[in-house]
Amino acid sequence: MNSKKPHRLTADNSLSIIKQLADNGCISLCTITVQQPPVILFANDAFYRLCGYNDEKDMYSCMGIDTWRLVYSADQPTLFGTLKNAVTTKKSLSITFRIITKNGSIHYVHMVGEPRREIEKIVIDAGIIELVNKGAATTAPVSISVSEPARPAGDYFLYTTLNLTSGIVDYEDGTSDYICRQLTNGLIISYVAYLSTHFVYTEDRSEFTEFLTREHLLSLYVSNILKDKLEFRFITAEKIFWVRLNVHLTKQLTSDEIKAVLVFSDIDEQRRKMERLAQLASRDSLTKLYNHEATVQHITEKLSVFENGSTLSLFMIDIDDFKQINDTLGHQSGDDILIHIASILRHSFRTSDIIGRIGGDEFLVYSTFNASDEVIHKKAAALCSSLQLSIGTNPTINVSASIGVAVAKKKVSFTSFYKTADAAAYTAKNAGKSRYQIVETSTTNDAPSVSLSPKTAPSFNSIQLQPLLQYMDGGILLIEVAAEIKLLYISPSFKTAFGHSQTEKWEEPDLLKEIYSPDLKKFENALRTGAVKDAPIELTFRTEDFSGKINWRHLRAVRIPYDNTFPVVLAIITDITRLKEQENVIAESNERLRIAFDQTSSMLWEVDLKTKVFAMFDNTTQTYVANTIVPNFPLSIIKEGWIHPDSVVSYKAFCNGLLRGNPTGHGAFLVRSRRTLEYCWAALSYHTLYTSTGIARKAIGITEYLPSIETKHYRFIKENRLFTALRRTAYSCAKINLTQDIVEEYYPLKTIENYPSYSSYCNQKAIHLSGKDKSTYWNIFSRNNLLTAAKNGKISMYKEFKIKKPNAAAAVFSQEMWFTNNPVSKEIYAFNFCCNISKSRQWLPLACNPLLLDNELSLYSQDTAIPYIDTLVSHLPEKTPFAVVFIKILGLKETFDAENPSSFTGEGQIVGHVFRFILGNEYILSNYKQNQFFLFKPYVFSKSIIRNQILKTFDEVRKVQIFLKIKRHLHFNFDIAIGNTSEINWHIVLQNTIKNTEKK
């Protein structure tokens, strides 16, 4: 909840404040029946916004008719008792309680209201305001302290409230994968156990479970520690990531309950960033090996847990004559050699070994491998050989290394171990360089064992090809395909291939980190498959550079013989970004053409002039349309009836010119539409493509359907569009093929499988009807009766029914059927619309005669609506406010079906349907004169609310016009007047609105 100072309200000043704000639409208004549970009869837009919903339909689609669930469960008994007491004592009420909004957040609100008797029951008219200070402070003694925290701001994926007093879970929200709704209102211990078992990393479970014990959280509250946090690892099917759990403890002032709010936030990126920073602090900036301090620290820690009986070795590597490289070739060449030596050391030792640069040209390696003396000798000899390098051209300098190895088989200090390895390296260097000495610390008091190798034979093979590899197009790699993909060698040009400067200080890359994440799995699979099957590898993939730019690469690789435990492949990677960009340019051009064609009714087709095969082309999928590939053009097309007999002669002449290879051709013909299966006029044109030798090979053509007069089929299309446009304004609707007994479409979005036939659809509709209404429903809306009515020329059928569902208030719904024919299949269709009109029908028992619809606007006729309103007004209590709205439509023209004025497809009836579907539940809508109608509504608190509803309905009318491609612009003149049953006759109010409308 907001921590700002709340409004202060009392029963004395609340009603006056509510009334002041009501006319501005700033207050939530509602009318409530006092039953168990209470039911909302009326609410304004501000009420739905307060509860987090867009409108009434949004709320009922989410909650059904059980709107009592809006009230926080703990406050429901108190609120119901207050409502009941107000009805019993006939006095005003004033109460503060909590509501639960659509997104699950809890808000404190204050309600004031007065009981009022309607015809058959007593209801309460109430105003509600949220207890948040919005700058208009009131002066009342009631102070509400909101102690329950609101949903937190910022990123979080799980939010839970624990009631520590009762030991249950109050509320949970967040990403659906992590929510366990079945444990909400369950025990805290069960909830914590579920999270720990399913989502907490094994090593962190004990700490997580102990942290969230009820006893621990209560002890924090007793110690006045109201905030605490825990960081742990969260596991899902896809990944493991770090999470911060923030706990906020609070005490409810209204119930003295102690609650804990748990907020789970993903801090994986932040945590890993801190780890990377810590790692950078321990790394040498040039080689990315451990620096001196980190090397000493890590080796010391390893030696502290060393157990006698194992064999440890410490390699001291000193580069020979390194100063000569810097003096002769410059410091850049010296840096290149150090980076290359670091790479060799990484690939020569295990990842568990400790490798560090402890000086300018000195490296130290601690090996934890429990190796024999023979293995240690081989490792030292191989290292000496691999560290013989050659750099530069004119002059070329040979590089080598002197290595000292200290071997220990008992506990030893770092200082002693290091001195032994350093002395051995010094001895090797003084003995002629490019060799190694191994000193094994004795397990007795005897002198240590010393072994000095001869000078390693020259083998300057490692970077002799550097000048070539530096400037080649693309990069050459040696890749070890083991459990982890490792780089054994990279050419200097690899930097360029991956967007780096060759002079840039650049850490040897982790190849997989360079690859764009969506392509990573494909890249690994290709390498492993090729390495295992010893088959050539060819792959196109993407990389992402340090700036986030995506580049395209092409890899060719093959497995090669190599002295290595795991398979090694030699790969060449080239940059193909420019080629891909050119492909994208071509694809964009094609897409522009496709979009351009989509904006027209044109269709593409082509004819192969050699084979005489015709095919239509789909602009969207860029493929040939199925079932349109026709041989023996044009005879097959004519034979199958796609060309009207009246156009066959001219169409043949058109096709003969095409087959002769004429450059272009055009003509207008009667062709059958693939969409409607009816003949209509179409313009055909083509352009011929030729080979390089001038032979006509293919004709590319366009078919564009020409506008034609409106036919019965056009009406059928319009009625389908009208159904689609109006369905979102109705409570529910269906498109029914009566001939085949099929429900083809249903809205809201339920699967058609729920209604395999129209009979099952009727059964579902009639399930909550009373026996009499059910019999009436079947007599009117049975399939046989509808078919008979449609065949006899009836356009529509309308009936209202009262529905009573278990544990719910009775509701009145209208059922309306519109009939039409499919002129191609001759099948009879019905469009069914169902609307909730409960509110406007609560006075229906007062009507002497039934309400009837007129033919012009599909609203109630004056003859039945005006007597109904007269009777209603006579039964309303004194001083009951009411509203009258008069509307005149300008620019209206009936154009859809001039032959049948009673057809529902006229524009006037479209307007009437939209108004009836949207406002028919709250207003009584009646036709007045041609293109004029009025609305009546009792119990109106604010003119601004009425105006907003009318303007929104106008917007809906225009949306339907746009959907139906009606280019005519309608203009609405209207006037709103509010009267009082004790002060003015509603007929006078109506006449005043008519006069005011005519003046506009």
N, C-alpha and C positions, 0 to 999 in steps of 0.2 A: 504493500500500500504506500501511497505518497506520504512522506513524513511531514508535509506542510501542515499548518494549523487548520483544523476542520471547521466547517460551518457550525454554528450553535443555533439550535432551533427549539422552540417549545410549542405546545399545543395552542397557546394563545396567539403567537405571531406567525405560526407556520402557514395557516390557511391564507392569511393576507399576502404573505410572500409568494406562495404558490400562484395565487390568482394574478399577482402583478406580473409574473414571468410567463404565465401560460400563453398569453396572446402573442408573445415573441417566439414561441416554439422552443423555449429554453428548458422547460420542465417536462419530465416524464409523466404522462397521464395514463391512467387505466381505470377500468371499471371491473370490479371483482364480485363474483357470487360467493356467498359464505356457505359453502358445503364442504364435504370431505372427500377428495381434496378440493380447495378453492379453484375456480376456473376464471380465466381472464376473458371477459366479454368484449372489451374494447381496449386498445392501446394506441398511442400516437407514435410517430416516427422516433421521437426523442427517447421513448421507453425502449424500443428495440435497439437503438444505438447504445443506450446505457448498459444493456445486457450483452453487447458485442455482436448483435445480429444486424444484417442489412435491412430487413423488413420482416413482416409477419410470416411470409412464405418461407423465408430463410430459417426462422426460429422453429416453425412447425415441421419443416422437413428434417431438422436436426433432433427435435425433442418429441414430435408427435403432439398429442393434446395434453400430455402430462406436464403442463408448464409449472406446476408446483415445485418441480425439481430445480427451478431457478433459485429457490431459497436454500441457503446453507442448512444442511440437515439438522444441526444442533439448534438452529433458531426456528425451525418449523413449528414446534409445539407452542412456543411463546407467541409467535405471530398469529397463529390460528386462534389462540385464546383471546388475543387482543381484538381480532376481527369479530369474533363471536360476541365478545362483551360489548363492542360498539353497536352491534345490531340489537342486542338485548336492551341496552340502556338508551339507545337512540341518541348517543352522544358522539362528538367528534373523537377521533383517535390520533395519537401521535406516538410513533415507535421507531426505534433504530434497530436494524438487523443487517445480516450479511446476505449477499447474492453471489452466485457463481456464474461468471460470464462465459461466453462461447469458448474462449481460449483457456478456460479453467482457472483464471485468476479470481481471487476473492475480494469483493469491494464492500465497504460499509455504506449503507444508504439510510436515509431518513424518510419515513412515509407519514403523511397526514391525510385524513379523509373524513368523509361524512356518509352516514348510511342514508339510503334513499329507497323508497318503495316503488317497484315497478308493478306491472299488472298482476303477476302471479308470485312475485318473490321480492325480497329485499336485497339490494346490492349496495356496494360501497364505491363511491367515486373518490379516487385517491390521486395525490400528486407525490412524486418521489424525486428526491435530489441526492446526488452522491456527496458524501461527507469529505469534500476536498475544497480547500479555500481557493476560490477563483477571483478574489479581489473584491467581492461584494459581501463583506462581513456582516453578520447579524448579531443582535445583542440578546442572547438568551443564556440561561444558566446551565444548559445541558452540555457537557464536555465529553466527547467520545475520543478515547485514546486508542488508536489502532495499533495493537501490539503484534498482530500477525503479519510477518513480512510479506511484501508483494513478490511476484516472480522477479528474479534478479535481472538487471540489465547486462548486456554483453553476451559473449558466446558461452553456451553450456548445452550439454546434450541430455542431461537427466536432472530432474528437480523433484525432490521428495520431502514431504512433511511427516515427521514422526511425533506421535503423542506419547511423551515419556511418562505422563501420569497414568494413562490407561494401558500403555504398552502395545499400541496398535499403530498401523500405518494409516495416516489420514488421507494422503493425496500423493499422486505421482503423475509426472508429465515429462515429455521429452521425445527423443528419437524412438520410434516404435520398436526397433530391434532390441532395445535395452529395457523396455517397460514390461513389467510382470503384473498386469492388471489383476490376475487371479489372487495376488497377495495383498492388494489394496484392501484396507479394513481388516487385514490379518495381523498376526503377531509380528513385532519388530524382529524378534530373534529368527523367525522363519524367513523374513524378507532379507535380512543381512546374510543368512546362510545361503539363500538362493543367489544373491549377487556374488558372494565369495566363490561359490562352486562353479558358476557359469562364466564369470567375467573377470575375476581377479587372478593375476599371475600367481602361480603356485608359491613362489618364494615370498610373496607379499600377503598371502591370505591370513596368516596368523596375526600380523600387525593390523590388518584391515578389520578383522573380526573383533579384536580386542578394543580397537578405537571406537567402534560403533556399538559396543555393549551398552545397554540401558543404564547400568550402574556407573560406567565411566562418564557418560554424558550428563547424568544427574549430578555426579561429583563435581564436574566442571561448573555447572550452574550454581551449586552450593558455594563453590569457591569464587563466585562472581566472575568466572571466565566465560564470557558469553560468545566468544568466537574462537575457533580452532581450525586447524587444517591438517591434511595428510596427503602426501604424494605417493602414488603407487602405480603399478603397471596394469593396464586394462587389456584384456584379450578378447578378440573377436575371431570369426572364421577367416578374416582377411589379414589381420595384422595385430601387433602388440604395440601399444602406445602409452605414454605417460599421462596420468590424470591427476588433477588437484581436486581434492574433496574439501570444500569449505563448509563448516558447520556453524550455524547461527542459532543460539539458544534464546528463547523468549518465554515470557509468562503471559497467558491470556487474562486480561483484566476482568473480562466478563465471566470467566469460568474458573480462574486460578489454575488452569491446566498449563503444564510446562511442555513446550514443543521444541523440536529440533528441526530446522530446515537444512536439508542437504542439497548442495549444488555441486554437480560433477562437471568439470571443465577440462577440455583437451588442452594440455600444455606440452604436448610432445615436441612440437617445433621449437618452443621456447627452451625446453629442457635440453634438447639436442644441440641447440645453438650454444648454450652455456658449456656443454661438454666439448663442443668444437673449440670454443675459446680457451678452455682449460688445456685441451690437447695442443693448440697452437702455442700456448705459453711454455709447453715442455718440449717443443720441437725446434730443431735447427732450421732457420729460415731458408737456407739454400737447399739442403739435401732432404729436408723433411724427416730426417732421422731424429732420435732423441738427442737433446743437447747434453752438455756435460753434466749439469746438475741432475737432470732426470735420469740419465744413464746410471750414475752413481747410486741414486736413490732406489731405482728398480732392482739393480743387482744386489744391493745391500739387503733389500727385503727378501729376495730369493735365497740368499745365503743364510738368512736367519732361520729359515725353515728347512735347511738342508739336513738330510739324515745320512749318517755314516753307512757306507756300503754302496752308495751310488757313485757315479763318475761325472764330474763337472769339468767343463773346459772353458777357458777365457782366452779369446783371440785378440791380440793387439796388432793392428795393421798400420804400418807406417809407410807412406808413399815415398818412393825413392826420388831424390832430385826434383822435388815438386817446385822448388824455388826457380829452377831453370825454365819451367813452363811459363810461369808468370813473367819472368824477365824477358823471355824470348818471344813468346806468342801473345802475351798480354793476360790480364786478369780474367777476361771473358773466357778464354780457352781453359784457364785453370779452373774456373767455375764449372765449365762443361765437363771436365775430367772428374771433378768431385761428384757431380750429379750422376755421371755414368757409373762411377765406383759404387755409389750408394745403391744404384739399381742392381748392380751385380751382387752386392751383399744381401739385398732383400731376397733375391731369387736363389741364393746359395744356402740360406738358412731357413728354418721353420718359422711360422708366424708366432710361435710361443717363445722363440729366442729373443733376446734383448740386443738391439743393434743401435749404436750411438756414435755420433761424431764428437769427440772429446777435445779436439784441437784443430788447428788449421788443416793439417794433412794427416791426422791420426784418427783411427776408428777403433772402437772396442765392441766385441761381440761376446755375449755370454750365452753359452749353449747348455740347455737343460737335458739334452739327449744323453741317456746313459750308454755311451758308446765304448767300444773296445779300443785298445791302443791302436790296432790296425786301422780302424775306421777313422780315428782322429788323424793319423798320418795321411790317409787318403784325402780327407777333407782339407788339410793344410796344403797338400801338394796341388789339389785341384784349384784351391783358392789362389795360390801363387801363379798358376798357369792362366787362370781367367783374368787376373789383374795385370797381365802384360798387354799393354795397349800402345797404340800409335796414333799420334795426333799431328795435324798440320801438314802442309805441303810447302816445301822450299822455305824454311827447313822443316823436316819431319822429326819429331822428338818421340823417342820410345819411353814408355812409362812402365814401371814395375813396382813391386811392394815387398818390404821385408816384414815377416810375420813372426810374432812370438806367441807361443801357446803355453798357458799354464794349465796343468791338469791336477785336480784334487779329488781324493777319494775319502777325505775326512773333513770335518767342519773346519772352516778357514774364514778369516776376516777378509773384508773387501780390500783393506789396505795391503795386507800380505799377498793376497791373490793378484792384485793389480801390479804390485812391485815385481812379482815373479814374471808375469807376462811382459811387462815393460822391459825388464832386463833381458829377457829372451829375444825380443824384437831388436834391441840395441846390439846384442851379440850377432844376430843374423845380418844386420846392416853392416857392421864392422867386418864381417866375414866375406863381404863381396856383394851384398844386396841381392835382391830377387831370389830369396830363399827363406826358409822358415826354421825355427828352433822350437822344440817341444821340451818343456821342463815339467816333470811329474813329481809332485810333492810326495815325499816318502811317508809311508804310514808308520815307520819306526824312526829311530834316531839316526838312521843311515843318511848319507848324502843323497840329495834328490837325483832322479834319473834324468839325464840330459841327452837329447838327440838333435844333431844339426844336419839339415839336408844339404845336398850339393846345390849349386846354382841352377835355377830352373832354365831349361833350354828356351831360347827365344821363340815366341809364338805370337807374333803381332798380327792377329787376324780379326780382332774384335771390331775395329772401326776403320779398317783400311779403305773401305768403300764409302767413307764419309762424304767426300766431294760429290760423288754420284747421287748418294741417297739424300743429300741436302737439297738438291735442286730438282729432283724428279717430281712428276705430277702425281700427287697422292702419297699415301703413307704405306710403309712396309712394316708388318708386325709378325712376331713369333708369339703365338698364343698357346698357353698350357690349358688344356680342357680337362680340369679335375672337378672336384666338388665345387670349387670356386674357379671362375675364369680368371686367369692371371696373364699378365704381359711379361714375356721373357725378354723381348727386345722391341724397341720402336726406332724407326728411322727418324732423322732430324726433320724430314719433310712432313712427318706425322703432325707436328705442331701446326704447320700451315694448313694441312687438311682439316684440322679441327678449329681453325679460326684464331690461332695464336701466332705471335711473331716469334721467329727463331731466336731472336736476341732476348726475348722475354724470359725472366726468371720464372720457370714454370715447373711445378711438381710433376713428376711422372704420373700420368692420369690413371685412375681406376677406370678401365675401359667401360664397365657397365654403368658407371655414374654419368658418363658422357652421353649415353644413349637415352633417347626420349622414352619416358616410362611406358607409354602404350605399346612400343615396339620391343621392349626388353625381353619378354618371354619368347617372342618369335626369333629374336637374335640368338638367345641361348639355345633354343631347340635346334636351330639350323646348325650351329657349331657342334653340338653334341652328336647330332645324327650323322653329320659328315665325318666327324672324327671316329665314331664307332664303326660306321660302314666303310670307312676309307674311300669315301666318294667325294667328288668335287663339290664345293659349296659356293652358291651364288645367291646373294640376298640384297635387297634394297631396304634401307631403314632410315630412320631419322635420328639426328643428334640435337642436343640443346646446349648452346654455349653459355658462358658466364652471364651474358646480358639477357638471356631468355629467348634468343632468336633460334628458330627451328631451321635446321639445314638437312638436306637429303644426301645420303651417302650410298655408294654401291660397293659391296664386298665380294671379292673372289678369293677363295681359299682352297688349300689342299693339304692333306696330312703328309708330313715328311718324316723320314727316319731321324730320330733325335735321342741322345743319351739322357733319357728322362723317364721317370716312373709312369707318368701319365701321357696320353697322346698330345702331340704338339702339331699345330697347323701353321703354315706360312700363308699370310693373308695380305692382299693389296686392297686398300680402301681409297676410293676416289670420290671427289665432290661432284654430285650431279644436281646441285640445287638449281643451277641456271636452266637445265633441261626441264626440271619439274615446273619451274616458273613459267616456261614457255608452254608446257602442257596445260597449266592452269589458265593461261591467257586464252588458249584455244577453247578450253572447257567453258570459260566465262562467256566467250562469244557465242558458243552453242546455247548456253543458258539464256542469254539475252534473246536469241531467236525464238527459243521455246516459250519464254515469257511473253514475247510479242505475239506469238501465235495463240497463246492461251487467252489473250485479251480479245480475241476475235472468234468468230464462228468458223474460221477456215480450218480445213483438214488437209494434211499432206498425203500424197500418194506418189507412186512411181511405177514405171513399166520398163522391164528389161526388154529392149527391142530385139535382141537375138532370140530369147526363149519365149517372148510374148507372155511373161508372167507379170500379173498385176498384184500390188500389195499396198496397204495403207500403213502409214507411219505414225506412231504414238509420240507426240512431242514431249510428254512427261517422262516416259521410260526410255526414250531414244531407241526403241525397238519396233519391229513390225507388229501390228495388231493381230492377235490370234484370230483365226478363221477368216482373214481377209486376203490371204495369198491365193490368187485365182489364176490357173493356167488358161491358155487359149483365149487371150484378150483380143477383141472385146466381146466375142460371141458368148462366152460363159456368163458374163455380167448381164447381157441382154436376156439370155435364156432363163436366168434365175429371177428375173423380174425386177431388177434394180433400176431399170430405165422404163418410164411410162411409155406405152405404145405410141402415144402422140409424138414422142421425141426420138423414137428409134432411128428414123431415117437421118435426121440431122446429127444424131450422136454417132452413127456409123461414118458419116463423112468427116466428122471431127477426128475420129480414131484412125481413119485411113491416112490423113495427113500426118498424124503422130507417128504411125508405123513406117511411113516413107522417110522419116527423119527430118521433117520440117523443123526449122529452128524454134518457132513458137506457134501457139494456136490458142484459141479461146472460143467459148460459146456458152449459151444458157439453155438448160434442159430441165425437164421434169424428172427428178430422181427420187428414189425412196430413201428416207432418212433412216440411218441405222438406229437412231435413238427412239424415234416415234413410230417407225414403220409406215409412215404416211408419205405420199408423194408431195413434193414441194419443189419450187423453182430453185435452181442452184446455178451459179456461174462457175465454169470449169476453165482452167488455163494451164498451160504447161510450158516448160523450157527444156530443150534437148541438150544433153551433154555428149561431147565427142571425144574420141581417142586422139592421140598425138598425130595419127595418120589421117584424121578427118572423118573417121567412120562413126556414125551415130550409134551410141551404145545404151543410153538410158534417158528416159524422159521423166522429169520431176514435175509433178502437178499439184495444183491447189484447188480444193472445192470450197466454195463459200455459199452458204445458204442465203437466199434472198428473202427480205420481208414479204409476208403474204397476209391476206385478209384473215381475220380470226375465224377459226372453224370450231366445230365441236371438240376436236382434239385439243385445240389451243385452250379451250375452256377447261378441259380435264387437267392440263398442265398447270393452269392458273390455280385451280382448286387444290392441287397437290402443294403448290407453293404456299397458298394461304394456310393450309393445315400446318405446314412447317413453321410459318411465321407466327401463328397464333398459339401454338402448343405451349410455349413457355409462360403465357399469361393465364392459362387455365390450371385448375387443380390437377387434372389428369386428362389425357386424351388418347385416342387410338384410331388407326387407319385400318379398316376392316374390308376384306374382300368377301362380300356376302355370297357371291356365286360359288367360290371354292371353300367357304367356311374357314377362312384363315385370318388371323390378326397379324397384319404385315408390319405394323409399327406400333409402339406403345411408349408413352411418356408420362411420368419420369422414366429414367433409363433403366427399365427392368428388361431382363432377357425375354425374348419372344417365347422361349421354351416354357415360360410360366403359363402361357395361354396358347396351347396347341390348336385350339379351335375357338370360334366365336361363342359356342355354348359354354366352354369352360370360362371364358371371359365374363359372360353373363352370370354364371354361378358365383364367381368371385365378387361381382358388383352387388348381387342380391343377398349375399350371406348375412348381412346385418339389417336387412329389412324385416319389418313385421309381416305377419301372415297375410294381411290384406294388401299391404304395399307390395309384397313379393308377388302376389298373384297379379296385381295390376302391372307390375314391371314386366313380367313374362308375357302378359297379353299384348303389351305395347311393343316391347323391344325383342320379342322372339325373332329368330332368323326368318321364319316363314312369313311373319307379319311384315317385317321390314322389306323383304323381297316383293311382297304383294303391293305395299305402299309405293315402292320405287317404280314398279312396272306400271302403276296407275297414274304416274306423273307427279307424285307427291315430292316436294323438295326437301322438307325437313320435318322432324317430330320433336316435341319438347314436353318434358314432364318433370315435376319436382317430387322428391321423396324424403322422408324422415328416416335417418339412420341412427341406430343405437348400438354402440360397441360396448363390450364389458368394461366396467370401471371407468366409464367416460360419459361425459354429458351428451345428450342427444344433439344431432346436427342435421341441417337440411341441405341437401345437395340437388343441383339441377342436372338432368341428363338430356343432352341434345344430340340428335342425329341429323346429318346432312347427307343427301344422296347425290350420286353422280354416276355416269357410265364411262367406261374406257372404250372409246370408239374403235380401237383396233381389235381388242380381244372380246368386246361386247359384254364384258363382265361388269356387274353392279358393285359399286363401292359405297361405303358409308364412313363418314368422319364423325367420331363420337367425342364430345367435349363434356367434361364433368366439372362443375364449379361448386365451391362451398358458399352457400348463401344463408348461413345460419343466422347471422346477425340481423340482416334485413328481413328475415322471416320470423323473428321471435314474436311478432304481433299478428302472424298469419291467421290465428283463430278468429280475429276480429273481422276479417274480410267476409262480406256477404257473398261476393261473386269471385270466381277465380281470376287471377291476373293472366292476361293474354298478350302475346307478342305481336307487334305490327310487322308489315312486310317491308317497310322502307328502311328502317334503321335497326331492326331486330331488337327494339326496346319495347317496354310495355306500352300498350295503346292508351291514349288519354281516357277512353271510355271506362277502362278498368282501373287505371292507376290513380286518377284523381279521387274517385269514391273511396278507394283504399286509404289514401293519405288522409282524407276527411275523417274517416272512422278512427284512424290511428291517432290523429291530433286530439280528437274528442276524448280519448282515454288517457292521454298523457297527463301527468301531474301538473299543477299550476306552476307557472314561472319556469317551465321546461324550455331551455334554449333549443332552437333548431336552425338549420341552414338550408337555403334554396340557391341552387346554381343554375343559371340559364346559359345555354351554349348555342351559338349560331355558326354553322360551317360555311365558309366561303370557298369557291373554287371546286365544289363537289360536282361530279358528273358521272352518271351511270353509263359505263362503256363496256362492261365485260360480256353481257348477254342481253342484247336489246330485244331478242325474240322472246325472252322469258323474264319479265320484270320481277317475278317472285324468286328468282335465283339468288342464293346467298352471296354470289360473287360480285355484287355491286359494291362500289366504293363506300356508299353510305352505310351499307350493312357491315362492311369491314370496320368502320369507325364504331358502329354500335356494338359489335362483338368485342372489340378491345375494351371499350368502356365497361361493358357488362361483365367481362371476365375479371377485370382488375378492381372495379369499384362496386360490383353487384352485391358483394357480401356486406357492405356498409351503407349503401345508398339505395333508394328507390329511384330507378331511372325510367323516364317516360318520354315518348315521342310527343312533340307539340305541333309543329307544322313541318312543311318540307324543309329538310336540312336544319331543323331546329329541335332541341330537346332540353329537358330540365332534370335536375337531380334534387332529391329531398333527403335530409338526414336529421334525425332528432339527437339530442344530447351532444351539442357541439360546444366546445370550450374555446376554440381559437379559430379565427378566420384564416390566419396564416397557415395552419395545418391543412385546411381545406384547399387553399390556393396551391400549396406544394403538391398535394395529391393530384389535382387537376392538371397541373403543368407536367408532372411526371407521366400522366396518362397520354397527354398530347405527344410527348417524346416517344412513347411506345407506338402510337399511331404512325408517326413518321418513320420509325424503324421498320414497321410492317410494310409501309409504302416502298421503302428502299428495297426491301427483300423481294417484293413483288415486281420490282422494276417499273413502278408507276412514277413517271416523271412529273406529273402535275403536282404543284405545290398547294397544299391545303392551308388555309388560314382560319384561326378560331377566334371569334369574339365571344367574351363571356363576362358575366358579372356574378358576384357572390353577395348575398345578404343574409344577415343573422337576425332572427326574431325571437319572440318569447310568447308562449302560449297564452299568457295572461294579458298581454299588451297589444297584440296585433294578429289579425287573421292571416294565415299563411298564403291565401290567394292574393292578398294585397302585396305581400312580399314578392310573390312570383311576378305580378304585373310590374312592380318597380324594377326588378332585374331585367325584364323584357325591355322596358323603356331605356334603361341605362345601356343595355347592349346595342340597341338600335342607334344610339348616339355615337357609338365608337366607330 
